[in-house]
Amino acid sequence: MAPGSRSALCPTHPATRMGNCLPTASMNWSFVSILQVYPSYRPNKMMAFIQRVLTGFLRIFFDLLYHQMAWTYDLVAWLVSLGRWNSWVLSVTDDLPGPRILELGHGPGHLQTTLARQGKSCVGLDLSRQMGRMAKKRLEKENLIQSLVTGMGQKLPFENNSYNQVVATFPTEYIFQTDTLNEIHRVLKPGGAFVALPVAWITGGNLLDRAAALLFKITGQAMEIQDHQIVQAFQAAGFETHIERRQLTTSLLLIIHAQKS
């Protein structure tokens, strides 16, 4: 996937959203065979090796999911989050009073649709043309005004001081890059705010919740984020930053509030 896209299911992607080239042949190795090939390996090294291989395959999968297989995105998101995904994305709606809002990585257009229903002026940007078509159809189905742009987060095609808020839900690492933060700062009006929802954790205690939480951990969805690193990056771009951990019924959201100073 490319910068400016939204990869809600894949916060481990690099900014280019394309993984390193990996062999496509089956890698059905056992721990024993790994030890035979790499006798210096120990369990912690083995796990690191396995995680790297898994991450590589996941990058390929998520790139397909966001482009050629974009039509399956909503279903996959619903399954891996046990039906919570849309509620997570829409949880930031009250943080966006408008009147002019820019969404980076609009994906299938759920937040765009909700904001348009509320009468707010919202522009959506995404590099995936497949996601752009899906969002356009969703808005047209409800006869809502749509303003969707194909572009990159690091080079926003908008004038200075254009928006009251910029929002990104489950973006990849591109959102923390200096170029992206500088561009967000540039297009925000004085006193405007950037709202980012980079990660969610499932906290429910039933068996399905625990299984989903484990899956999130294995695939890198429930990554740990260091607050001080976020604050430093945003301060360097000219933002005053507050980090919120918002507790929902059976999940926890990390929301970044950054105001243009």
Buried (B, 14 or more C-beta within 10 A) or exposed (E): BBBBBBBBBBBBBBBEBEBEEBEEEEEEEEEEEBBEEEEEBEEEEBEEBBEEBBBBEBBBBBBEBBBEBBEEBBEBBEEBBBEBBBBBBBBBBEBBEBEBBBBBBBBBBBBBBBBBEEEBBBBBBBBBEBBBBBBBEBBEEEEBEBEBBBBBBBEBEBEEEBBBBBBBBBBBBBBBBEBBBBBBBBBBBEEBBBBBBBBBBBBBEEEEBEEBBEBBBEBBBBBEEEEEEBBEBBBEBBBEBEBEEBEBEBBBBBBBBBBBE
